Amino acid sequence: MKKIYLAMIFCFIFIVSSAQTRHNEISVGISGGISTLHYSVSEGKFKPQGGASLNLGYLLKITDLWGIGTGTELSLYRSKISIDRFSDNYLILSNSIPDGSPEQNTFDFRFTYTGFQEEQKALYLNIPVFFQLQSGKHSGIYAKAGIKIGIPITATRNNRYSALKTSAYFPYEDIEYTDLVNHGFGNYPAARNKSDLKLKYSLSPFAEIGWKWQLGTYRNIYTGIYGEYGIREIYDAANGKPFLQYSDDGTITGNPVWESSRQNGKSPKAILSSPVRLMSIGVTVRWAISL
């Protein structure tokens, strides 16, 4: 986080030192609303979450009515998927019978999640480049539009479930084992897990419209609404894994939603069914000083 603060301070100093006329502006602001890692799923329900951003900006006025600008934004994006119940099964060849044949050692691993949720969070450092128009020299309507380059700073995912049930059906014996926890078959209580996400840089067109309030000769307040949507995928999906992974040593490991597939069909079906992109919509307030 220290590196982030130092980068923002450096950008702020650069912005101030680059100002040439008193018509230009520097600003500091905050934005908030729906700010999410947007995607679609084939199982459960996707839920966009709220987020916020802090920003520093510089507007170079070409005339009194329009200009071009840039700056920095530290933005938080959040999303969640909820699956009330998820059941799946797939065949496994293990060495459960050391001297047994492949037919004897093949079993159908079965599992059911209840009350599963996974939340993803990402912190991005955005660098916007935009045009801004306003209706008058003083107070009035303003509008801005441009594109943001987003650099991922940190990203994590947190999942939890209320219950997990596993079992193994051996066709050779025609027996289903449901109470061998040492071998990964049984009932498991609620649990949580956290892991890091590896995301890529983003490109997001954005627009903003609102009202500029002139408070004095050199001070202005901007209030408006904004929206952005990423045109670049920010995650390389490798989603051929089972939602719950069974290992030969009898351990079970949950895989993240974005990397998992339903296994019991003719071919695995990925839970993540669309690219992951950044998206946000909300309100913004900026305090600006004319130079």
KELO-189072 format. One record per residue (C-alpha): residue in three letters; residue number from 1; x, y, z negated. Coordinates in pm, 1 decimal. Each point is the difference from the previous one (the first is absolute). Layout:
% KELO-189072
+-----+-----+----------+----------+----------+
|   r |   k |        x |        y |        z |
+-----+-----+----------+----------+----------+
| Ala | NUM |        X |        Y |        Z |
...
+-----+-----+----------+----------+----------+
END
This chain:
% KELO-189072
+-----+-----+----------+----------+----------+
|   r |   k |        x |        y |        z |
+-----+-----+----------+----------+----------+
| Met |   1 |      0.0 |      0.0 |      0.0 |
| Lys |   2 |    294.5 |    236.0 |    -63.1 |
| Lys |   3 |     97.9 |    -32.6 |    365.9 |
| Ile |   4 |   -354.1 |     94.3 |    104.3 |
| Tyr |   5 |     -1.1 |    310.6 |   -218.7 |
| Leu |   6 |    342.6 |    105.0 |    128.5 |
| Ala |   7 |   -115.4 |    -44.0 |    360.9 |
| Met |   8 |   -310.6 |    210.7 |    -61.7 |
| Ile |   9 |    204.5 |    273.7 |   -173.0 |
| Phe |  10 |    246.3 |      3.2 |    289.9 |
| Cys |  11 |   -283.8 |     30.6 |    253.3 |
| Phe |  12 |   -156.9 |    281.7 |   -204.6 |
| Ile |  13 |    330.1 |    190.7 |    -11.0 |
| Phe |  14 |     45.1 |    -50.3 |    373.9 |
| Ile |  15 |   -351.7 |    124.8 |     67.5 |
| Val |  16 |     52.2 |    314.3 |   -209.9 |
| Ser |  17 |    339.7 |     77.3 |    151.8 |
| Ser |  18 |   -128.9 |    -45.8 |    356.3 |
| Ala |  19 |   -279.9 |    257.0 |    -33.1 |
| Gln |  20 |     72.3 |    301.4 |    223.8 |
| Thr |  21 |   -299.2 |    233.1 |    -24.5 |
| Arg |  22 |   -253.8 |     88.4 |   -262.9 |
| His |  23 |   -277.8 |   -143.2 |    223.5 |
| Asn |  24 |    120.4 |   -352.6 |    -61.7 |
| Glu |  25 |   -125.5 |   -206.1 |   -294.4 |
| Ile |  26 |    125.6 |   -251.7 |   -248.4 |
| Ser |  27 |   -257.2 |   -203.9 |   -190.7 |
| Val |  28 |    -46.7 |   -262.5 |   -267.6 |
| Gly |  29 |   -314.1 |   -209.9 |    -26.5 |
| Ile |  30 |   -181.1 |   -311.4 |   -108.7 |
| Ser |  31 |   -236.9 |   -227.3 |    191.4 |
| Gly |  32 |   -225.1 |   -283.9 |   -108.3 |
| Gly |  33 |   -270.8 |   -234.7 |    119.0 |
| Ile |  34 |     -4.6 |   -338.8 |    168.9 |
| Ser |  35 |    363.7 |    -82.4 |     71.9 |
| Thr |  36 |     44.7 |   -360.2 |    102.5 |
| Leu |  37 |    192.8 |   -271.8 |    176.6 |
| His |  38 |   -272.8 |    -81.3 |    250.8 |
| Tyr |  39 |    -61.0 |   -349.0 |    141.9 |
| Ser |  40 |   -270.1 |   -261.8 |     61.5 |
| Val |  41 |    -35.0 |   -348.7 |   -148.7 |
| Ser |  42 |   -172.5 |   -321.8 |    104.1 |
| Glu |  43 |    -69.9 |    -94.4 |   -364.2 |
| Gly |  44 |   -136.5 |    210.1 |   -283.7 |
| Lys |  45 |    -47.2 |    375.3 |      6.8 |
| Phe |  46 |    247.9 |    279.6 |     68.4 |
| Lys |  47 |    -38.4 |    302.7 |   -229.3 |
| Pro |  48 |    183.0 |    328.7 |     75.0 |
| Gln |  49 |    127.2 |    174.4 |   -313.0 |
| Gly |  50 |     68.4 |    355.8 |   -107.4 |
| Gly |  51 |    338.6 |    168.1 |     18.4 |
| Ala |  52 |    166.2 |    338.4 |     -6.9 |
| Ser |  53 |    294.0 |    194.7 |    137.8 |
| Leu |  54 |    221.7 |    290.3 |    -97.9 |
| Asn |  55 |    133.3 |    218.8 |    278.5 |
| Leu |  56 |    239.5 |    281.0 |     79.9 |
| Gly |  57 |    -48.9 |    185.2 |    328.1 |
| Tyr |  58 |    139.2 |    268.5 |    224.9 |
| Leu |  59 |   -200.9 |    184.1 |    267.5 |
| Leu |  60 |    183.1 |    195.2 |    269.8 |
| Lys |  61 |   -251.4 |    248.3 |    142.1 |
| Ile |  62 |     32.1 |     62.0 |    371.3 |
| Thr |  63 |   -277.9 |    260.4 |    -20.7 |
| Asp |  64 |   -231.2 |    111.8 |   -281.0 |
| Leu |  65 |   -250.9 |   -266.7 |    108.2 |
| Trp |  66 |    206.9 |   -311.2 |     68.5 |
| Gly |  67 |    327.5 |   -167.7 |    -84.2 |
| Ile |  68 |    190.4 |   -325.2 |    -33.4 |
| Gly |  69 |     98.7 |   -169.1 |   -322.8 |
| Thr |  70 |    170.9 |   -286.6 |   -177.0 |
| Gly |  71 |     73.4 |   -111.4 |   -354.8 |
| Thr |  72 |      5.6 |   -306.1 |   -224.4 |
| Glu |  73 |   -272.4 |   -201.7 |   -171.7 |
| Leu |  74 |     23.8 |   -266.2 |   -268.1 |
| Ser |  75 |   -310.5 |   -214.5 |     54.3 |
| Leu |  76 |   -149.9 |   -298.0 |   -181.7 |
| Tyr |  77 |   -208.3 |   -255.4 |    196.2 |
| Arg |  78 |   -204.4 |   -278.5 |   -164.2 |
| Ser |  79 |   -222.7 |   -283.8 |    119.9 |
| Lys |  80 |   -168.2 |   -309.8 |   -140.7 |
| Ile |  81 |   -152.6 |   -327.7 |    118.7 |
| Ser |  82 |   -250.7 |   -194.2 |   -210.4 |
| Ile |  83 |    -94.7 |   -366.1 |     60.0 |
| Asp |  84 |   -269.4 |   -137.9 |   -227.8 |
| Arg |  85 |     74.6 |   -363.6 |     87.3 |
| Phe |  86 |    254.8 |   -157.2 |    232.2 |
| Ser |  87 |     26.8 |   -377.0 |     58.6 |
| Asp |  88 |    244.7 |   -167.4 |    235.8 |
| Asn |  89 |    186.0 |   -327.4 |     54.5 |
| Tyr |  90 |    287.0 |   -135.8 |    207.9 |
| Leu |  91 |    198.6 |   -323.7 |     37.5 |
| Ile |  92 |    334.4 |    -47.7 |   -174.9 |
| Leu |  93 |    259.3 |   -274.9 |     31.2 |
| Ser |  94 |    183.1 |    -41.1 |   -331.7 |
| Asn |  95 |    209.3 |   -260.6 |   -179.5 |
| Ser |  96 |   -253.0 |    -62.2 |   -275.5 |
| Ile |  97 |     53.0 |   -376.7 |     57.9 |
| Pro |  98 |    381.2 |    -29.4 |     38.1 |
| Asp |  99 |     -7.4 |   -325.7 |    194.9 |
| Gly | 100 |   -331.7 |     68.2 |    168.5 |
| Ser | 101 |    -75.9 |     42.7 |    368.4 |
| Pro | 102 |    -93.2 |    335.4 |    158.4 |
| Glu | 103 |   -359.6 |   -121.2 |     -2.0 |
| Gln | 104 |     12.5 |    -58.1 |   -375.5 |
| Asn | 105 |    170.9 |    333.5 |    -69.8 |
| Thr | 106 |   -230.0 |    217.4 |    208.9 |
| Phe | 107 |   -268.2 |    179.7 |   -197.6 |
| Asp | 108 |   -249.4 |    282.3 |     47.3 |
| Phe | 109 |     84.0 |    293.7 |   -225.9 |
| Arg | 110 |   -315.3 |    188.4 |   -100.1 |
| Phe | 111 |    -36.9 |    326.1 |   -190.1 |
| Thr | 112 |   -258.0 |    264.2 |    -90.4 |
| Tyr | 113 |     66.5 |    356.2 |   -110.7 |
| Thr | 114 |   -271.1 |    184.3 |   -194.9 |
| Gly | 115 |     -2.0 |    377.8 |    -42.7 |
| Phe | 116 |    312.7 |     69.8 |    205.4 |
| Gln | 117 |    120.4 |    359.4 |     53.6 |
| Glu | 118 |    313.2 |    147.3 |    151.1 |
| Glu | 119 |     93.9 |    368.8 |     -4.0 |
| Gln | 120 |    269.3 |    155.0 |    218.9 |
| Lys | 121 |    172.9 |    331.3 |    -80.2 |
| Ala | 122 |    249.2 |    199.6 |    204.6 |
| Leu | 123 |    181.7 |    328.8 |    -55.7 |
| Tyr | 124 |    102.3 |    179.4 |    320.1 |
| Leu | 125 |    205.5 |    309.4 |     67.2 |
| Asn | 126 |   -180.9 |    166.1 |    292.1 |
| Ile | 127 |    150.9 |    266.0 |    227.0 |
| Pro | 128 |   -274.5 |    186.0 |    192.1 |
| Val | 129 |     39.8 |    212.0 |    314.0 |
| Phe | 130 |   -308.7 |    202.5 |     91.9 |
| Phe | 131 |   -167.3 |    298.8 |    167.4 |
| Gln | 132 |   -220.0 |    231.0 |   -207.8 |
| Leu | 133 |   -266.6 |    245.1 |    118.6 |
| Gln | 134 |   -204.6 |    251.6 |   -199.5 |
| Ser | 135 |   -297.5 |    219.1 |     88.1 |
| Gly | 136 |    133.7 |    328.8 |   -139.4 |
| Lys | 137 |    307.4 |    171.5 |   -134.8 |
| His | 138 |   -121.4 |    -20.9 |   -359.5 |
| Ser | 139 |   -271.3 |   -231.7 |   -140.0 |
| Gly | 140 |   -184.5 |   -235.5 |    232.5 |
| Ile | 141 |    -26.8 |   -346.9 |    150.1 |
| Tyr | 142 |    321.2 |   -187.7 |     73.1 |
| Ala | 143 |     76.1 |   -330.0 |    174.2 |
| Lys | 144 |    316.3 |   -202.5 |     37.9 |
| Ala | 145 |     91.8 |   -318.1 |    186.7 |
| Gly | 146 |    315.3 |   -198.3 |     56.8 |
| Ile | 147 |    177.8 |   -325.5 |    -80.1 |
| Lys | 148 |    172.2 |   -140.5 |   -307.9 |
| Ile | 149 |    303.6 |   -224.1 |    -15.2 |
| Gly | 150 |    -27.1 |   -212.2 |   -313.8 |
| Ile | 151 |    298.4 |   -161.4 |   -172.6 |
| Pro | 152 |    -83.1 |   -273.8 |   -255.3 |
| Ile | 153 |    148.6 |     59.2 |   -345.7 |
| Thr | 154 |   -151.3 |   -282.8 |   -205.3 |
| Ala | 155 |   -275.5 |   -257.2 |     61.4 |
| Thr | 156 |   -145.1 |   -273.4 |   -221.1 |
| Arg | 157 |   -291.0 |   -240.6 |    -14.4 |
| Asn | 158 |   -177.2 |   -125.4 |   -312.7 |
| Asn | 159 |   -236.4 |   -296.6 |      2.8 |
| Arg | 160 |   -209.2 |   -173.3 |   -261.2 |
| Tyr | 161 |   -268.6 |   -265.7 |    -23.8 |
| Ser | 162 |   -244.7 |   -106.7 |   -267.7 |
| Ala | 163 |     32.1 |   -376.4 |     60.2 |
| Leu | 164 |    181.3 |   -252.8 |    219.3 |
| Lys | 165 |    -88.5 |   -365.2 |     54.0 |
| Thr | 166 |    222.2 |   -246.0 |    189.0 |
| Ser | 167 |    -20.7 |   -370.0 |     83.2 |
| Ala | 168 |    152.2 |   -265.5 |    227.7 |
| Tyr | 169 |   -190.4 |   -259.6 |    198.5 |
| Phe | 170 |    199.4 |   -308.1 |    108.6 |
| Pro | 171 |   -183.6 |   -168.9 |    290.3 |
| Tyr | 172 |    211.1 |   -316.9 |    -39.0 |
| Glu | 173 |   -131.1 |    -47.2 |   -354.0 |
| Asp | 174 |   -331.1 |    181.4 |     54.1 |
| Ile | 175 |     63.7 |    184.5 |   -327.9 |
| Glu | 176 |    -12.2 |    374.1 |    -79.0 |
| Tyr | 177 |    230.2 |    111.2 |   -282.6 |
| Thr | 178 |   -131.3 |    300.0 |   -189.7 |
| Asp | 179 |    183.3 |     -5.8 |   -333.1 |
| Leu | 180 |    374.7 |    -35.7 |     60.4 |
| Val | 181 |    126.9 |    351.4 |    -76.3 |
| Asn | 182 |    363.0 |   -118.3 |     -1.6 |
| His | 183 |    -50.2 |    -89.2 |    366.3 |
| Gly | 184 |   -189.3 |    318.9 |     85.6 |
| Phe | 185 |   -355.4 |   -137.7 |    -24.4 |
| Gly | 186 |   -242.5 |    142.6 |   -255.1 |
| Asn | 187 |   -170.0 |    314.1 |   -130.0 |
| Tyr | 188 |    200.6 |    317.9 |    -53.1 |
| Pro | 189 |   -101.8 |    308.5 |   -200.5 |
| Ala | 190 |      4.3 |    360.3 |    121.1 |
| Ala | 191 |    338.4 |    131.7 |    111.1 |
| Arg | 192 |    170.6 |    303.0 |    156.4 |
| Asn | 193 |    294.5 |     40.1 |    233.4 |
| Lys | 194 |    197.6 |    292.6 |    143.1 |
| Ser | 195 |    240.4 |     13.8 |    294.3 |
| Asp | 196 |    163.1 |    252.5 |    231.1 |
| Leu | 197 |   -122.2 |     84.5 |    349.7 |
| Lys | 198 |    228.3 |     75.6 |    292.1 |
| Leu | 199 |   -159.8 |    270.6 |    214.2 |
| Lys | 200 |    117.1 |    190.9 |    309.0 |
| Tyr | 201 |     -6.0 |    368.2 |     87.4 |
| Ser | 202 |   -328.5 |    142.9 |    126.3 |
| Leu | 203 |   -124.3 |    249.2 |    258.6 |
| Ser | 204 |   -331.4 |    163.9 |    -90.0 |
| Pro | 205 |   -185.1 |    271.9 |    194.0 |
| Phe | 206 |   -187.8 |    227.0 |   -240.5 |
| Ala | 207 |   -234.8 |    298.0 |     -2.3 |
| Glu | 208 |   -117.3 |    249.4 |   -261.5 |
| Ile | 209 |   -261.3 |    274.0 |     -4.4 |
| Gly | 210 |   -107.8 |    240.5 |   -271.4 |
| Trp | 211 |      2.1 |    356.2 |   -129.9 |
| Lys | 212 |    293.5 |    231.5 |    -67.2 |
| Trp | 213 |    -45.0 |    240.9 |   -291.7 |
| Gln | 214 |    229.2 |    303.9 |     -5.8 |
| Leu | 215 |     64.1 |     91.3 |   -363.1 |
| Gly | 216 |    239.0 |    283.7 |     70.4 |
| Thr | 217 |    257.0 |    126.8 |    247.6 |
| Tyr | 218 |    223.6 |   -304.0 |    -39.8 |
| Arg | 219 |   -217.1 |   -267.4 |   -164.0 |
| Asn | 220 |   -252.2 |   -238.6 |    156.4 |
| Ile | 221 |   -203.9 |   -301.0 |   -108.6 |
| Tyr | 222 |    -98.3 |   -269.2 |    251.7 |
| Thr | 223 |   -285.8 |   -241.0 |    -76.3 |
| Gly | 224 |   -106.3 |   -260.1 |    252.7 |
| Ile | 225 |    -73.7 |   -356.8 |    103.0 |
| Tyr | 226 |    242.3 |   -223.2 |    185.2 |
| Gly | 227 |     34.2 |   -339.9 |    161.5 |
| Glu | 228 |    280.7 |   -216.9 |    136.8 |
| Tyr | 229 |     20.5 |   -342.3 |    165.6 |
| Gly | 230 |    315.9 |   -193.6 |     79.1 |
| Ile | 231 |     70.0 |   -103.4 |    357.6 |
| Arg | 232 |    292.5 |   -221.5 |    -96.7 |
| Glu | 233 |    -20.9 |   -335.6 |   -176.1 |
| Ile | 234 |    188.9 |     14.0 |   -328.1 |
| Tyr | 235 |     13.4 |   -370.8 |    -85.7 |
| Asp | 236 |    134.0 |   -303.1 |    185.3 |
| Ala | 237 |   -252.6 |   -270.4 |    -84.2 |
| Ala | 238 |    127.8 |   -356.1 |    -38.8 |
| Asn | 239 |   -334.1 |   -149.0 |    -94.7 |
| Gly | 240 |     29.3 |   -373.4 |     65.7 |
| Lys | 241 |     42.8 |   -101.2 |   -365.5 |
| Pro | 242 |   -271.1 |   -165.1 |   -210.1 |
| Phe | 243 |   -160.1 |    230.0 |   -255.3 |
| Leu | 244 |    126.2 |   -236.2 |   -272.4 |
| Gln | 245 |    328.2 |   -176.5 |     76.3 |
| Tyr | 246 |     63.3 |   -350.6 |   -135.9 |
| Ser | 247 |    363.5 |   -110.8 |    -42.0 |
| Asp | 248 |    139.1 |   -353.7 |    -19.8 |
| Asp | 249 |    103.3 |     50.9 |   -362.5 |
| Gly | 250 |   -363.7 |     53.2 |    -99.8 |
| Thr | 251 |     12.4 |    379.3 |    -35.1 |
| Ile | 252 |   -257.0 |    227.6 |    159.1 |
| Thr | 253 |     64.3 |    355.4 |    119.7 |
| Gly | 254 |   -250.2 |    258.8 |    114.5 |
| Asn | 255 |     85.2 |    178.7 |    324.8 |
| Pro | 256 |    -99.5 |    363.8 |     67.8 |
| Val | 257 |   -317.7 |     65.8 |    197.7 |
| Trp | 258 |    186.6 |    158.1 |    293.0 |
| Glu | 259 |    212.0 |   -313.1 |     44.9 |
| Ser | 260 |   -269.1 |   -266.1 |    -45.7 |
| Ser | 261 |   -238.6 |   -197.8 |    217.9 |
| Arg | 262 |   -294.0 |   -234.5 |    -48.4 |
| Gln | 263 |    137.1 |   -346.5 |     78.2 |
| Asn | 264 |   -295.5 |   -235.8 |     21.2 |
| Gly | 265 |   -119.9 |     85.3 |    351.3 |
| Lys | 266 |    127.4 |   -124.6 |    334.3 |
| Ser | 267 |    274.7 |    261.3 |    -27.8 |
| Pro | 268 |     98.6 |    237.9 |   -282.0 |
| Lys | 269 |   -203.4 |    320.3 |     -9.5 |
| Ala | 270 |    179.7 |    305.4 |   -137.8 |
| Ile | 271 |   -169.7 |    188.5 |   -284.3 |
| Leu | 272 |    150.8 |    325.5 |    126.5 |
| Ser | 273 |   -186.7 |     58.8 |    327.2 |
| Ser | 274 |    126.9 |    342.7 |    111.6 |
| Pro | 275 |    320.2 |    208.1 |    -14.5 |
| Val | 276 |     76.4 |    191.2 |   -320.0 |
| Arg | 277 |      3.8 |    378.3 |     48.7 |
| Leu | 278 |     -5.2 |    309.9 |   -219.4 |
| Met | 279 |   -328.7 |    190.7 |    -28.1 |
| Ser | 280 |   -120.7 |    285.1 |   -218.0 |
| Ile | 281 |   -284.1 |    249.1 |    -20.8 |
| Gly | 282 |    -68.0 |    253.3 |   -273.1 |
| Val | 283 |     32.7 |    356.1 |   -124.0 |
| Thr | 284 |    306.2 |    219.9 |    -34.0 |
| Val | 285 |     99.4 |    319.9 |   -179.7 |
| Arg | 286 |    316.9 |    199.0 |     79.4 |
| Trp | 287 |    149.9 |    313.8 |   -149.1 |
| Ala | 288 |    202.9 |    194.1 |    256.5 |
| Ile | 289 |    235.5 |    298.4 |    -14.3 |
| Ser | 290 |     60.7 |    221.5 |    302.2 |
| Leu | 291 |    361.2 |     91.4 |     65.7 |
+-----+-----+----------+----------+----------+
END
